[in-house]
C-alpha cells in the first residue's frame, strides 16, 4: 500500500528532490507551501518526470543511478497552499489531509530559510533589523516545523509513522549572525522530546543537518564564488552537497527498515562540521 507523505517546503531544493524520490517509489505525496501557483507547477513537473522516467533517480541524484526508483511510482503529487508558520495555516493542512487521506505515514518538515539573507544591509535601525531577523528565522524554521507537526500529530500512522525535520550544519557551527543557527538548533531538542512522546506509538522522529547544498534557492543569489569555494573546501570529500544527498537520507529514515532509528540528528555535509 502506498504511503501518504506530507512535505513542507516541497516546491524547491531539498523539499522538491525529496518529494520526487517518494513519488518515484509509488507514494502519494502532498506538497505544502505558501504560494499556490509555484507549488502546483512543481507538482505537475514531478508527476511528469516520474511518468516519463519511472525507474530513474531524479535530476539531483548523485552517482550513476543504480535505482532507488522502483519503476512503479504513480507520480501522484497533490498540493496544499498554506502558511504553516501560522496556526490557521497548519490547521488548514490538517483538515485537508484528514479529509482526503485520513492519515499521514511520513511527515517531512523541509520549509525554512534565512531571514537575514537578501535583506538590505543598511535599512532601518540596527536593533530593529536584529529583531526582524531573529523573529523571522524563528517563524521560518521553528514554527513551520512545530505547528505543522503538532497539527498532524494525531494523524500520524501508528505504528510505523515517520517524522523528519530538516536542520542545518549551522546548528553546530553558527551562521554568522546567530539567528538562523539558533532557529535550526531549536529543532534538535524538539526532535528528542517528540521522539520520546511518540515512541510508544512506534513513530520515529529524526532530523537531518545538511551542510552547503548547491542547486537550491537558499542563498538567494548572495553566495560569492570565494565563499562557495570555502564551503566546498571545508568538506572532506571535496564537493558541494546536492538536494539528492539529503533526499536519500530522508527517504532512508522514512523506510520501514529504519524503525529502530529515532531521536537522531543525521549530518549530511561531507564531513564539513569537523572542518579543516
N, C-alpha and C positions, 0 to 999 in steps of 0.2 A: 504494500500500500504506500502510495506517495505521501511524503510528509508535507505539512504546512510550515513554510519558512517565512518569517517576517523579518525584513531587513530595513532598518532606518538608514538614511543617507545612502540609499542604493542607487541614486541617479548617476553618480560619478565615481571614479577612482576605485578605492578598495571595495566600497559597497557594491559597485556595479560588477566588478570582477567576481565577487563572492556570489552575487545573485546569478550570474551566468553559470557559475560552477554548479550551484544547486539545481538550476533549471536543466542543465545537461544531464544531471543524474535522475531526472524524472520527477523532481519535487515541485510542488506548487508554491511559487514564490510571490510574496506580497511586498512590493516596494513602498516605503513610506518616506515622504519628503514634503517640503513646504510648497513647492511650485508644481502645479498640476501638469502643465504642458511639457516641460523638460522631462518630468518623471514618466509621463505616458510615452514620450518619444524613446526614452531609454528602454522601457518595457517592450515596445514594438521591435526595437533593434535587437534586443537579446533574443526574443522569440524568433525573429527571422534568422539570426546567426545559428541558433540551435536547429532550426528547420533545415537550413542549408548544409550544416555540418554537425549532425547529432553526435558523432563519436569524437569530436575534437575537444581540445583543451581550452579553447578561447584565445583571444588576441593578446592577453597579457601573461600567458604562461611562460615558464622558464624551462629550457631543455627541449628535447625532441618530441615530447608529447606521446608518451607510451600509454596514456589514456586513463584519466580519471573519469572521462565521459563514458557513460555506459552504452551509448548508442540507442537508448530508449527514452531519452529526455523528451518530454512533451513540449517544452518551451512555454508552458503556461505561466505567464507573468502578469499579475494584476497590480494596480496602484491604489494608494490612498493618500490624498493630499491633506496634510495636517502639520501644524507646528507643534511638535511634541515637547518643546520646552515650556509649553503652556498646558495646564491641566485639561482645558477644554479640548485641545488637540489630541492628547493622549486618550481621553475618554472616547473621542470620535473613532479613533483607531480600534479601541476595544469593542465598541458597539458594532462596527462594520465587520471586524474579524469574527466576532461571536455569531453574527447573523449569517455570514457567508460560509464559514468553515467550522465553527463550533469548538475549535481548539487551536493551539499553537504547539508544534513539535519542536521548532527551533526559532529562537529569537536572537538576532544579531544586531547589536547596538553600534552602528558604524557612523551615525551622524556626529558632526563635530567640526571643529576648525579653530583657528587662532584669531580672535577678535583684534589683536594688536597689529596683524599684518594688513597692509593696504590702507591703513588709516593715515591721514595727513600728519606728518611729523610735528608741524608747528601749530596745529589748530587748537585753540582753546587753552584754558588754564591747565597746567600740568597735573594738578591734583584731580581735576575733572576727568582728564584723559585716563589717569590711573584707575579711577573708579569705573569708568566706562569699560576699560579692558578687563578688569577683574570680574565685573558683573557679566560682561558679555561672554567671557570664557566659561564662567560658571553655568550660564544658561545653555551655551552651545555644547558643552562637553559633559556636564554633570546632570543637569535637569533633563536633557533629551534622553539620556540613558535611564535615569532613575524613574522618571514619570512614566515612560513607555513600559518599562519592566514591571512596575507596580500595577499599572493599568491592566496588563496582560497576565499578571501573576496567577490568577485563578484559572486561566485558560490553558496554562502550560500542561502538556501531556504528562500524566502521572500514572505509571512510571515512564521513564525514558525521555523526559523533556530536556532540552539543552538551551542554555543562555550563554552567549559570548559577548563580551564588551571589548571595544577597541580602545586601548590606552595608548601610550607613546613612550619612546625612549626618554623623552623629556621628563617623565615622572621619576626617572633615576638620575638624570644628569642636569636638569634645569633647562630653561628655554630662553634665557637672557633677561626677560622681563619678570619672570616668575609666575605670572597669572595663568598662562597656558599649562605650564608644567604642574602647577598646583591643582588645576582642574582635572588633569589626567590622573594625577596621583590620588585624588579623592576616589577614583573608581576602584582602587585596589582594596581598601577596607570594605567597601560596599560589596565587592566580589566575594571576599571572605565571609562576611556576615550573611549574605544571601545564600551562599553555598551551604552554610550551616543550617539556615532556616529551611531550605528546600531539599536538603539531603534525605530526610525521612520519606520524602515523596519520590525518591530516586530520580531527582532532577539535578543535573550538574550545572555549575556556574564557573566559568573561567574567563580570563581576559588575555588578549594578545597585545604586545607592546612593540609596534613597528619602529624601525629607525627611519632614515631617509628613504622615501619611496618616490621614484620618478613616475611620470605619466599620470599625475593627479593635479587637481586644482588647488592644492593646499596652500602653496606659496603665492598664489595669485599673481604670478609673473614677477615677483620681487626677488627671486633667488639669483644672485650674481654667479657667474661662471666660477669665480675663485672660491666662493662659498660651497658650491656644489663639489668642486674638486676636493675641498677639505673634508666634506661629509663622506664622500666615497673613500678618501684616504684613511678615514678612521675605521673602516671595516677591515676585517681580517681576510676576507675573500676578494677584496678589490673591486667591488661593483655596487651600484645602487640597487636597492630593492625595487621590485615591480609589484603592482597590485596582486598578481597571481601568487606571489610568495605568501602574502598574508591570507589571501582567499583559501589557499590549500590548507593552511594551518587551521583556519576557522572550520573548514569542511571536515578536517580530521577530528577536531574537538566535538563536532556535532555527530560523529559517526557512532553507531551502536557499540562498536568495539572500544570506544573511549569512555565507557561508562564508569570506570574507576578513576578517572582523572577529573578532579574537581578542586575548587579553591586555589587554582594555579594562575600565575601570570607568565605567559609564554612569550619570550622575547624573540622577535623576528627582525634582526637588524645586522646580520652578518658579523656579529661579534663587536659591533661598534660601541656597545655600552661599556666594554672593557677599555676602549680607547687604544691609542698607540703612543 
